[in-house]
Amino acid sequence: MGSTALTQRRIRNLPGARASSTNAAGLRLVWPLMVLLCFGATARAASTDDLWETANKAYQAGKFEEAKSDYLQLLYARSYSPSIFYNLGNAWWKLGQRGRAVLNYRRALILDPTSADAEANLRFALQQTGQDPPSELSEALNRYADFYPWIDTVALWIAIFGIVIWWGARGRVRDFVQVVVLLAGITFILSFGLTLWIGRGDKDPQGAIILPGSVDLKIGPARSARIAETVGEGQQVAILKERGEWIECRSQAGVVGWIQNSAAERIIP
């Protein structure tokens, strides 16, 4: 199980809580609303804490169906945290839903890329579903993919300003600026290459996980269509487009085909 500490949002002071004597009438109208808002937020936080504890106790008691339902209620209430996704993945695994376990471990790692527990469970789940876990380097490159465009931009501007300074510099300053420009250029090329190769990595909105035991990729959006490839439970695919109850996707092997939309769920909803 993951950590049982659920961080709650603090209630900040509302603007306009301080009023002058000329604002007394407005304050009399506003303060009941402020009290209701604060009371509602406090009650919601307490309710979320209670549900979190109830879910964890159900899991520890072996009541995995109840625990799963409680974790899902927390997500429906928009109480997102890596611990909830991690524990929900464990509950799904105990219920034999390995694809959904993989899905939630990946969501936990998106919120907390440093979670060693989620990383270990994901790698174990991938092995159990017949997949070769990616290397640690590949996983790290994918998880931090959203930083590459920022690195591209910073390196490019450093190189541009460095060239301008280098043009008018002399002596050791010119040599130093030349080294800086060279390093910025190399950094830009490497980062830009990673951006083209990896894209948005784990945060790619097209990424989805196959949920059932196995799914046939059809060459067309019809049950009678010929099978192009069979994709196993827990494998990741890229959703290309949707048409009614069908979605066109690309498998990890690069095969493009159609599956029913109930067979996969996006990693990022």
C-alpha positions as CSV (number, residue, x, y, z in Angstrom):
1,M,0.0,0.0,0.0
2,G,1.1,3.5,-0.6
3,S,1.3,6.3,2.0
4,T,-1.8,6.9,3.9
5,A,-1.2,10.6,4.2
6,L,-3.6,12.6,2.1
7,T,-2.6,16.2,1.6
8,Q,-5.6,18.6,1.7
9,R,-5.8,22.0,0.2
10,R,-5.6,24.8,2.7
11,I,-8.4,27.4,2.7
12,R,-7.0,30.8,1.9
13,N,-8.4,34.0,3.2
14,L,-11.0,35.4,0.8
15,P,-10.4,38.8,-0.8
16,G,-12.3,41.6,0.9
17,A,-12.5,39.9,4.3
18,R,-11.4,43.2,5.7
19,A,-13.9,46.1,5.5
20,S,-14.0,49.7,6.5
21,S,-16.9,51.2,8.4
22,T,-18.3,52.4,5.1
23,N,-18.5,48.8,3.9
24,A,-20.4,47.5,6.9
25,A,-23.6,46.8,5.0
26,G,-21.8,44.9,2.3
27,L,-20.0,42.9,4.9
28,R,-23.2,41.9,6.6
29,L,-24.4,40.5,3.2
30,V,-21.1,38.7,2.4
31,W,-20.1,37.1,5.7
32,P,-22.9,34.5,5.8
33,L,-21.7,33.3,2.3
34,M,-18.1,33.2,3.5
35,V,-19.1,31.1,6.5
36,L,-21.0,28.7,4.3
37,L,-18.1,28.4,1.9
38,C,-15.6,27.8,4.7
39,F,-17.9,25.3,6.4
40,G,-18.5,23.4,3.1
41,A,-14.8,23.3,2.4
42,T,-14.0,22.0,5.9
43,A,-16.8,19.4,5.7
44,R,-15.5,18.2,2.3
45,A,-12.0,17.9,3.6
46,A,-13.2,15.8,6.6
47,S,-15.3,13.7,4.3
48,T,-12.4,13.1,2.0
49,D,-10.1,12.1,4.9
50,D,-12.8,9.7,6.2
51,L,-13.2,8.1,2.8
52,W,-9.5,7.7,2.4
53,E,-9.1,6.0,5.8
54,T,-12.1,3.8,5.0
55,A,-10.7,2.7,1.7
56,N,-7.3,1.9,3.2
57,K,-8.9,-0.2,6.0
58,A,-11.0,-2.1,3.5
59,Y,-7.9,-2.9,1.5
60,Q,-6.0,-4.1,4.5
61,A,-9.0,-6.3,5.5
62,G,-8.9,-7.9,2.0
63,K,-12.1,-6.2,0.9
64,F,-10.7,-5.1,-2.4
65,E,-13.9,-4.4,-4.2
66,E,-15.0,-2.0,-1.4
67,A,-11.5,-0.4,-1.4
68,K,-11.6,0.1,-5.2
69,S,-15.1,1.7,-5.0
70,D,-13.9,4.1,-2.3
71,Y,-10.7,5.1,-4.2
72,L,-12.9,5.8,-7.3
73,Q,-15.2,8.0,-5.2
74,L,-12.2,10.0,-4.2
75,L,-11.2,10.5,-7.8
76,Y,-14.8,11.4,-8.7
77,A,-14.6,14.1,-6.0
78,R,-11.4,15.3,-7.8
79,S,-9.1,14.4,-4.9
80,Y,-6.2,13.5,-7.2
81,S,-2.9,12.3,-5.6
82,P,-0.3,9.8,-6.6
83,S,-1.1,7.8,-3.4
84,I,-4.8,7.4,-4.5
85,F,-3.8,6.2,-8.0
86,Y,-1.2,3.9,-6.6
87,N,-3.5,2.3,-4.1
88,L,-6.3,2.0,-6.7
89,G,-3.8,0.2,-8.9
90,N,-3.1,-2.2,-6.1
91,A,-6.8,-2.8,-5.6
92,W,-7.4,-3.5,-9.3
93,W,-4.5,-5.9,-9.3
94,K,-6.0,-7.8,-6.4
95,L,-9.2,-8.0,-8.3
96,G,-7.5,-9.5,-11.4
97,Q,-7.8,-6.4,-13.5
98,R,-4.1,-6.1,-14.6
99,G,-4.7,-3.6,-17.4
100,R,-6.4,-1.2,-15.0
101,A,-3.6,-1.7,-12.5
102,V,-1.0,-0.7,-15.1
103,L,-3.2,2.3,-16.0
104,N,-3.3,3.6,-12.5
105,Y,0.4,2.9,-11.7
106,R,1.2,5.0,-14.8
107,R,-1.0,7.8,-13.6
108,A,0.6,7.7,-10.2
109,L,4.1,8.1,-11.8
110,I,2.9,11.0,-13.9
111,L,2.0,12.9,-10.6
112,D,5.1,11.6,-8.8
113,P,7.9,10.4,-11.1
114,T,10.1,9.6,-8.1
115,S,7.7,7.1,-6.6
116,A,9.8,3.9,-6.2
117,D,6.8,1.8,-5.1
118,A,4.7,2.7,-8.2
119,E,7.8,2.2,-10.4
120,A,8.4,-1.3,-8.9
121,N,4.8,-2.3,-9.2
122,L,4.5,-1.1,-12.7
123,R,7.5,-3.1,-13.8
124,F,6.2,-6.2,-12.1
125,A,2.7,-5.7,-13.7
126,L,4.3,-5.3,-17.2
127,Q,6.3,-8.5,-16.7
128,Q,3.2,-10.4,-15.6
129,T,1.3,-9.2,-18.7
130,G,4.1,-10.5,-21.0
131,Q,5.7,-7.2,-21.7
132,D,9.4,-6.3,-21.4
133,P,9.7,-3.3,-19.1
134,P,11.5,-0.4,-20.7
135,S,14.9,0.6,-19.5
136,E,15.2,3.0,-16.6
137,L,16.8,5.6,-18.9
138,S,13.9,5.3,-21.4
139,E,11.3,5.6,-18.6
140,A,13.1,8.7,-17.2
141,L,13.2,10.4,-20.6
142,N,9.5,9.8,-21.1
143,R,8.5,11.1,-17.7
144,Y,10.3,14.4,-18.0
145,A,9.4,15.0,-21.7
146,D,7.5,18.2,-20.9
147,F,10.7,19.9,-19.9
148,Y,12.4,19.5,-23.3
149,P,10.6,22.4,-25.0
150,W,11.6,24.7,-22.2
151,I,15.2,23.5,-22.5
152,D,15.1,24.1,-26.3
153,T,13.9,27.6,-25.8
154,V,16.4,28.6,-23.1
155,A,19.4,27.0,-25.0
156,L,18.4,28.7,-28.2
157,W,18.2,32.2,-26.6
158,I,21.5,31.6,-24.8
159,A,23.1,30.7,-28.1
160,I,21.6,33.8,-29.9
161,F,22.6,36.3,-27.2
162,G,26.0,34.5,-26.9
163,I,26.7,35.0,-30.6
164,V,25.8,38.7,-30.3
165,I,28.1,39.1,-27.3
166,W,30.8,37.1,-29.0
167,W,30.8,39.3,-32.1
168,G,31.9,42.3,-30.1
169,A,34.0,40.6,-27.4
170,R,37.8,40.3,-27.3
171,G,40.4,38.2,-25.6
172,R,39.4,35.7,-22.9
173,V,35.8,37.0,-22.8
174,R,35.4,36.0,-26.5
175,D,36.8,32.6,-25.8
176,F,34.5,32.0,-22.8
177,V,31.4,33.2,-24.7
178,Q,32.4,30.9,-27.6
179,V,32.4,27.9,-25.2
180,V,29.0,28.9,-23.8
181,V,27.5,29.2,-27.3
182,L,28.9,25.8,-28.3
183,L,27.4,24.2,-25.2
184,A,24.1,25.9,-25.7
185,G,24.0,24.8,-29.3
186,I,24.8,21.1,-28.4
187,T,22.1,21.3,-25.6
188,F,19.6,22.7,-28.1
189,I,20.3,20.0,-30.7
190,L,20.0,17.1,-28.1
191,S,16.9,18.5,-26.5
192,F,15.2,19.2,-29.8
193,G,16.0,15.7,-31.0
194,L,14.4,14.3,-27.8
195,T,11.4,16.4,-28.3
196,L,10.9,15.0,-31.8
197,W,11.6,11.5,-30.8
198,I,9.6,11.2,-27.5
199,G,7.0,14.0,-28.0
200,R,5.1,14.5,-24.7
201,G,6.2,11.1,-23.3
202,D,3.9,9.8,-20.6
203,K,1.8,13.0,-20.7
204,D,0.8,12.3,-24.3
205,P,-3.0,12.8,-24.5
206,Q,-3.1,10.1,-27.2
207,G,-1.7,7.4,-24.8
208,A,-4.1,4.7,-23.7
209,I,-3.9,1.3,-22.0
210,I,-5.7,-1.9,-23.1
211,L,-8.0,-3.1,-20.4
212,P,-9.4,-6.6,-21.3
213,G,-7.2,-9.7,-21.5
214,S,-6.5,-9.2,-25.2
215,V,-8.0,-7.1,-28.0
216,D,-8.0,-7.6,-31.8
217,L,-7.0,-4.6,-33.9
218,K,-9.3,-4.7,-36.9
219,I,-8.4,-3.2,-40.3
220,G,-11.7,-1.4,-40.2
221,P,-14.3,-0.2,-37.6
222,A,-16.5,-3.3,-37.8
223,R,-16.7,-6.6,-35.9
224,S,-16.4,-8.5,-39.2
225,A,-13.3,-6.8,-40.3
226,R,-10.0,-8.7,-40.7
227,I,-7.6,-8.8,-37.7
228,A,-4.4,-6.8,-38.1
229,E,-2.9,-7.6,-34.7
230,T,-3.8,-8.9,-31.3
231,V,-2.8,-6.5,-28.4
232,G,-2.5,-7.9,-24.9
233,E,-3.8,-6.6,-21.6
234,G,-2.0,-3.6,-20.1
235,Q,-0.2,-2.7,-23.4
236,Q,0.0,0.9,-24.4
237,V,-1.5,2.2,-27.6
238,A,-1.8,5.6,-29.2
239,I,-5.3,6.8,-30.0
240,L,-5.4,8.4,-33.5
241,K,-9.1,9.1,-33.9
242,E,-12.6,8.1,-32.7
243,R,-15.6,7.1,-34.7
244,G,-18.8,6.2,-32.8
245,E,-18.0,3.2,-30.6
246,W,-14.7,2.6,-32.4
247,I,-11.3,4.1,-32.0
248,E,-8.4,3.9,-34.4
249,C,-5.1,3.4,-32.6
250,R,-1.4,2.5,-33.2
251,S,0.1,-0.4,-31.3
252,Q,3.7,-0.4,-29.9
253,A,4.7,-2.5,-32.9
254,G,3.5,0.3,-35.2
255,V,0.4,-1.5,-36.5
256,V,-2.7,0.7,-37.0
257,G,-6.1,-0.7,-36.4
258,W,-9.5,-0.3,-34.9
259,I,-10.8,-1.4,-31.5
260,Q,-14.0,-0.7,-29.5
261,N,-13.6,2.3,-27.2
262,S,-14.5,0.3,-24.2
263,A,-11.3,-1.8,-24.7
264,A,-8.9,1.0,-23.8
265,E,-8.7,4.0,-21.5
266,R,-6.6,7.1,-21.9
267,I,-3.8,7.5,-19.4
268,I,-4.7,11.2,-19.2
269,P,-8.5,11.5,-19.3
